[in-house]
Amino acid sequence: MALRISKAELPAQLKDSMIKQLGVVPENVEVLWHSPGVAQDNLEFGGKVGAWDAAEASLKSFAHMAVAAQVGCSWCLDIGYFQAQNANLDLAKASQVPRWRESEIFEPLERDVLEYAEAMTNTPLTVTDELYAGLLARLGPAAMIELTAFIAYVNLATRANVANGVESQGFSAACEIPLAGRPEKSGVASAS
């Protein structure tokens, strides 16, 4: 798939800032810049979401990647794995998120977070009272609300990227461990 809309020209200062941070300008930002207000608000809100700290960073990282794998957002998996490396998270676990059900590397809490992320991504949602209550008991109210809002935001971002045709830019290529592809399922896009 290719971009479904051309890239817009970013202001030089923003472009330079992104190159300094990531080494390249993210295509999703260039696409969104056709509506600068939407792009700026998205960047601002994404920054705020990224600064939340009630839930453990690794759990949110795994949840992000689980949503991305389910939706089929190769760009999100790519950047998520790159960010996990830069945050010194467990890359062996991060690399296995797209195939978490088959992997034996995850702890019970991590598995429940991955299941919750997928359940929130399903249409219609498949979140059960038992799954929610189990996470709430282990995470506490503040982290549970944060995790839920985080997963909801990631759904917005991943779905916009896929709809606009944004694909991986190779961020994860700099990481030591290759990102595992999601097992093929009928009706689910591959993350590879």
HELIX and SHEET records of a PDB file:
HELIX    1   1 ALA A   12  LEU A   22  1                                  11    
HELIX    2   2 GLU A   27  LEU A   32  1                                   6    
HELIX    3   3 PRO A   36  ALA A   51  1                                  16    
HELIX    4   4 ALA A   57  VAL A   71  1                                  15    
HELIX    5   5 SER A   74  ASN A   86  1                                  13    
HELIX    6   6 LEU A   91  GLN A   96  1                                   6    
HELIX    7   7 VAL A   97  ARG A   99  5                                   3    
HELIX    8   8 PRO A  108  THR A  121  1                                  14    
HELIX    9   9 ASP A  129  LEU A  139  1                                  11    
HELIX   10  10 PRO A  141  ASN A  164  1                                  24    
HELIX   11  11 PHE A  171  ALA A  174  5                                   4    
END                                                                             
